[in-house]
Amino acid sequence: MKAMKQAQKIFVGMSGGVDSSVAAHLLKEQGYDVVGVYLLCFSGSGEACTAERDKEDARAAARHLGIPLYVWNLEKEYQEKVINYMVEGYRVGITPNPDVMCNREIKFGIFLKRALAMGADYVATGHYVRRAESGQRIPDSHPAHSLTPNRYALHAARDSNKD
């Protein structure tokens, strides 16, 4: 009897919103072993802070999909890597981009490394992305960008409204 191939595991960063929930649903529908992860990066108080509601929405979506959901408290790391960067930027008179730091330090840093350490084959979010595998030619790509073997590169979206 032939052994069944184990499904590849994907950790999905679930924000509690529609995009990440749909991403998790589509991946599960395609046969992946999906694990949801809610990244708690900031929890304040008051009406403006929706972290608790977002976390509960992510839990409800995971429960509906029948997938586990981890909640990773990254408030300390977010403060150090994103908030402090932003405050320092304003202090010295520049306009910082906290999203860039969050992507680099949190999503493609801590989230990716921890997910891989826990057995993930891939990570995903509900964000729009245009990627290329090494060796692929991307139209309108800057010719100075070279791709290395077995690597992926993120590219600007064709639709600038989604970039």
C-alpha positions as CSV (number, residue, x, y, z in Angstrom):
1,M,0.0,0.0,0.0
2,K,1.3,3.4,-0.9
3,A,1.9,5.9,1.9
4,M,-0.1,9.1,1.8
5,K,2.0,12.2,1.4
6,Q,1.7,14.5,4.4
7,A,0.2,17.9,3.6
8,Q,2.6,20.9,3.7
9,K,2.2,23.1,6.7
10,I,1.4,26.8,6.3
11,F,1.3,29.3,9.2
12,V,-1.1,32.1,8.2
13,G,-0.8,35.4,9.9
14,M,-4.4,36.1,10.8
15,S,-5.3,39.7,11.7
16,G,-8.9,39.0,12.3
17,G,-9.8,40.6,9.0
18,V,-11.4,39.2,5.9
19,D,-8.3,39.0,3.7
20,S,-6.2,36.8,6.0
21,S,-9.3,34.6,6.9
22,V,-10.0,34.1,3.2
23,A,-6.3,33.2,2.6
24,A,-6.4,30.6,5.4
25,H,-9.7,29.2,3.9
26,L,-8.3,29.0,0.4
27,L,-5.1,27.3,1.6
28,K,-7.0,24.8,3.6
29,E,-9.3,24.1,0.6
30,Q,-6.2,23.4,-1.5
31,G,-5.2,20.7,1.0
32,Y,-2.5,22.5,3.1
33,D,-2.2,21.9,6.8
34,V,-3.1,25.4,8.0
35,V,-2.2,26.9,11.3
36,G,-3.4,30.4,12.2
37,V,-1.2,32.9,14.1
38,Y,-2.4,36.2,15.6
39,L,0.5,38.5,16.1
40,L,-0.3,40.7,19.1
41,C,1.9,43.8,18.4
42,F,0.1,46.5,20.3
43,S,-2.6,46.4,23.0
44,G,-3.6,49.7,24.4
45,S,-6.8,50.8,25.9
46,G,-9.7,52.9,24.6
47,E,-11.9,52.8,21.5
48,A,-9.0,53.3,19.1
49,C,-7.3,50.1,20.1
50,T,-9.0,47.1,18.5
51,A,-6.4,44.4,19.3
52,E,-8.7,42.4,21.6
53,R,-11.6,42.5,19.1
54,D,-9.2,41.6,16.3
55,K,-7.8,38.7,18.3
56,E,-11.3,37.4,19.0
57,D,-12.2,37.8,15.3
58,A,-9.2,35.7,14.4
59,R,-10.2,33.1,16.9
60,A,-13.7,32.9,15.5
61,A,-12.4,32.6,11.9
62,A,-9.9,29.8,13.0
63,R,-12.7,28.0,14.8
64,H,-15.0,28.3,11.8
65,L,-12.2,26.9,9.6
66,G,-11.3,24.1,12.0
67,I,-7.7,25.2,12.3
68,P,-5.6,25.9,15.4
69,L,-4.8,29.5,16.3
70,Y,-1.7,30.6,18.2
71,V,-1.5,34.0,19.7
72,W,2.1,35.3,19.8
73,N,2.7,38.3,22.0
74,L,5.2,40.4,20.1
75,E,4.5,43.7,21.9
76,K,8.0,44.1,23.3
77,E,9.6,43.4,19.9
78,Y,7.2,45.7,18.1
79,Q,8.0,48.5,20.5
80,E,11.7,48.0,20.1
81,K,11.8,47.5,16.3
82,V,8.9,49.5,15.0
83,I,7.6,52.1,17.5
84,N,11.1,53.2,18.7
85,Y,12.2,53.5,15.0
86,M,9.2,55.6,14.2
87,V,9.6,57.9,17.2
88,E,13.3,58.4,16.6
89,G,12.6,59.2,12.9
90,Y,10.2,61.9,13.8
91,R,12.6,63.2,16.5
92,V,15.4,63.7,13.9
93,G,13.0,65.2,11.4
94,I,12.5,62.4,8.9
95,T,9.2,60.8,7.9
96,P,9.6,57.1,8.9
97,N,7.7,54.2,7.3
98,P,6.8,51.9,10.2
99,D,5.2,49.4,7.8
100,V,8.5,48.7,6.2
101,M,10.0,48.0,9.6
102,C,7.1,45.8,10.6
103,N,7.4,43.8,7.5
104,R,11.1,43.3,7.8
105,E,11.4,42.8,11.6
106,I,8.1,41.3,12.5
107,K,6.4,39.5,9.6
108,F,9.5,38.4,7.6
109,G,11.6,38.4,10.7
110,I,10.1,37.0,14.0
111,F,6.9,35.5,12.5
112,L,8.8,33.7,9.7
113,K,11.6,32.4,11.9
114,R,9.3,31.2,14.7
115,A,6.9,29.5,12.2
116,L,9.8,27.7,10.5
117,A,11.1,26.6,13.9
118,M,7.7,25.2,14.7
119,G,7.6,23.1,11.5
120,A,6.0,25.4,8.9
121,D,6.9,24.8,5.3
122,Y,5.5,28.2,4.4
123,V,4.0,31.4,5.8
124,A,1.2,33.4,4.4
125,T,-0.8,36.5,5.1
126,G,-3.8,38.0,3.4
127,H,-1.7,40.7,1.8
128,Y,-1.4,41.1,-2.0
129,V,2.0,40.1,-3.3
130,R,3.8,39.7,-6.5
131,R,6.7,37.3,-6.2
132,A,9.2,35.6,-8.5
133,E,11.1,32.5,-8.0
134,S,14.8,32.6,-8.7
135,G,15.5,32.3,-12.4
136,Q,12.2,33.8,-13.4
137,R,12.3,37.1,-15.4
138,I,9.9,39.7,-14.2
139,P,8.7,42.3,-16.8
140,D,9.6,45.9,-15.7
141,S,12.0,44.5,-13.1
142,H,15.1,46.6,-12.6
143,P,18.0,44.9,-14.5
144,A,20.4,45.3,-11.6
145,H,18.3,43.0,-9.4
146,S,19.7,39.5,-9.6
147,L,18.0,36.5,-8.1
148,T,19.9,33.9,-6.3
149,P,19.2,30.1,-6.6
150,N,16.3,28.7,-4.5
151,R,15.2,32.2,-3.4
152,Y,12.1,34.3,-3.9
153,A,11.9,38.0,-4.5
154,L,9.0,40.4,-3.8
155,H,8.2,42.9,-6.5
156,A,6.0,46.0,-6.8
157,A,2.4,45.2,-7.6
158,R,1.2,45.7,-11.2
159,D,-1.8,47.5,-9.6
160,S,-0.3,50.4,-7.7
161,N,-3.5,50.6,-5.6
162,K,-2.6,47.3,-4.1
163,D,1.1,47.9,-3.5
